[in-house]
Amino acid sequence: MNSIFKAELGRNKGPWRGFEDLEIATVEYIDWFNHRRLHGELRMVPPVEFEQDHYRHNPAPATVEAALPSLH
């Protein structure tokens, strides 16, 4: 992940005037990476959308007992 970050943000978008500019660019990159980037391995949808769809179709069990198989 660090090499992707450095290549996509560090080399392509810099240089910045100061730390604040780099901080804003980092937040914008993370937002893009999670919410707008189309991911080929995830049916060309952003990671957040894929995760929301997964949990919509696979809800979490209501109790711990329901989540763990019985040993008895």
Short mmCIF file of the C-alpha atoms (twelve columns), coordinates in Angstrom:
data_MODEL
# 
_entry.id   MODEL 
# 
loop_
_atom_site.group_PDB 
_atom_site.id 
_atom_site.type_symbol 
_atom_site.label_atom_id 
_atom_site.label_alt_id 
_atom_site.label_comp_id 
_atom_site.label_asym_id 
_atom_site.label_seq_id 
_atom_site.Cartn_x 
_atom_site.Cartn_y 
_atom_site.Cartn_z 
_atom_site.pdbx_PDB_model_num 
ATOM 1  C CA . MET A 1  0.000   0.000   0.000   1 
ATOM 2  C CA . ASN A 2  2.814   2.428   0.805   1 
ATOM 3  C CA . SER A 3  4.381   2.039   -2.627  1 
ATOM 4  C CA . ILE A 4  1.026   2.699   -4.332  1 
ATOM 5  C CA . PHE A 5  0.494   5.747   -2.155  1 
ATOM 6  C CA . LYS A 6  3.963   7.113   -2.854  1 
ATOM 7  C CA . ALA A 7  3.692   6.480   -6.594  1 
ATOM 8  C CA . GLU A 8  0.163   7.821   -7.101  1 
ATOM 9  C CA . LEU A 9  0.219   10.736  -4.700  1 
ATOM 10 C CA . GLY A 10 3.823   11.536  -3.906  1 
ATOM 11 C CA . ARG A 11 5.307   11.452  -7.375  1 
ATOM 12 C CA . ASN A 12 2.284   12.499  -9.421  1 
ATOM 13 C CA . LYS A 13 0.756   15.299  -7.325  1 
ATOM 14 C CA . GLY A 14 3.650   16.941  -5.490  1 
ATOM 15 C CA . PRO A 15 5.541   19.034  -4.593  1 
ATOM 16 C CA . TRP A 16 3.631   20.832  -1.852  1 
ATOM 17 C CA . ARG A 17 4.269   24.146  -0.123  1 
ATOM 18 C CA . GLY A 18 4.105   22.686  3.356   1 
ATOM 19 C CA . PHE A 19 2.917   19.941  5.641   1 
ATOM 20 C CA . GLU A 20 -0.687  21.203  5.583   1 
ATOM 21 C CA . ASP A 21 -0.832  20.806  1.793   1 
ATOM 22 C CA . LEU A 22 0.489   17.267  2.048   1 
ATOM 23 C CA . GLU A 23 -2.010  16.473  4.812   1 
ATOM 24 C CA . ILE A 24 -4.952  17.700  2.710   1 
ATOM 25 C CA . ALA A 25 -3.699  15.773  -0.322  1 
ATOM 26 C CA . THR A 26 -3.431  12.608  1.793   1 
ATOM 27 C CA . VAL A 27 -7.010  12.912  3.063   1 
ATOM 28 C CA . GLU A 28 -8.283  13.528  -0.474  1 
ATOM 29 C CA . TYR A 29 -6.353  10.503  -1.768  1 
ATOM 30 C CA . ILE A 30 -7.728  8.206   0.944   1 
ATOM 31 C CA . ASP A 31 -11.265 9.413   0.200   1 
ATOM 32 C CA . TRP A 32 -10.789 8.721   -3.520  1 
ATOM 33 C CA . PHE A 33 -9.158  5.327   -2.835  1 
ATOM 34 C CA . ASN A 34 -12.065 4.125   -0.689  1 
ATOM 35 C CA . HIS A 35 -15.112 5.862   -2.193  1 
ATOM 36 C CA . ARG A 36 -14.573 6.610   -5.900  1 
ATOM 37 C CA . ARG A 37 -11.842 4.270   -7.206  1 
ATOM 38 C CA . LEU A 38 -13.287 1.560   -9.432  1 
ATOM 39 C CA . HIS A 39 -11.718 -1.766  -8.494  1 
ATOM 40 C CA . GLY A 40 -11.494 -4.480  -11.163 1 
ATOM 41 C CA . GLU A 41 -11.462 -7.341  -8.660  1 
ATOM 42 C CA . LEU A 42 -14.636 -5.951  -7.047  1 
ATOM 43 C CA . ARG A 43 -16.839 -5.899  -10.180 1 
ATOM 44 C CA . MET A 44 -15.746 -2.330  -11.024 1 
ATOM 45 C CA . VAL A 45 -17.325 -0.735  -7.956  1 
ATOM 46 C CA . PRO A 46 -15.607 1.309   -5.241  1 
ATOM 47 C CA . PRO A 47 -14.436 -0.673  -2.191  1 
ATOM 48 C CA . VAL A 48 -16.904 1.026   0.186   1 
ATOM 49 C CA . GLU A 49 -19.842 0.202   -2.087  1 
ATOM 50 C CA . PHE A 50 -18.696 -3.422  -2.385  1 
ATOM 51 C CA . GLU A 51 -18.399 -3.718  1.404   1 
ATOM 52 C CA . GLN A 52 -21.853 -2.183  1.982   1 
ATOM 53 C CA . ASP A 53 -23.355 -4.605  -0.536  1 
ATOM 54 C CA . HIS A 54 -21.625 -7.535  1.192   1 
ATOM 55 C CA . TYR A 55 -23.038 -6.644  4.612   1 
ATOM 56 C CA . ARG A 56 -26.482 -5.954  3.129   1 
ATOM 57 C CA . HIS A 57 -26.567 -9.546  1.812   1 
ATOM 58 C CA . ASN A 58 -24.689 -11.117 4.769   1 
ATOM 59 C CA . PRO A 59 -25.978 -9.507  7.963   1 
ATOM 60 C CA . ALA A 60 -24.041 -10.044 11.153  1 
ATOM 61 C CA . PRO A 61 -25.540 -12.524 13.641  1 
ATOM 62 C CA . ALA A 62 -27.512 -10.929 16.471  1 
ATOM 63 C CA . THR A 63 -25.682 -12.847 19.205  1 
ATOM 64 C CA . VAL A 64 -22.275 -14.375 19.793  1 
ATOM 65 C CA . GLU A 65 -23.892 -17.790 20.184  1 
ATOM 66 C CA . ALA A 66 -25.400 -17.518 16.715  1 
ATOM 67 C CA . ALA A 67 -22.028 -16.590 15.227  1 
ATOM 68 C CA . LEU A 68 -20.027 -19.454 16.767  1 
ATOM 69 C CA . PRO A 69 -20.629 -23.090 15.954  1 
ATOM 70 C CA . SER A 70 -21.503 -25.248 18.941  1 
ATOM 71 C CA . LEU A 71 -18.855 -27.643 20.249  1 
ATOM 72 C CA . HIS A 72 -21.542 -29.933 21.714  1 
# 
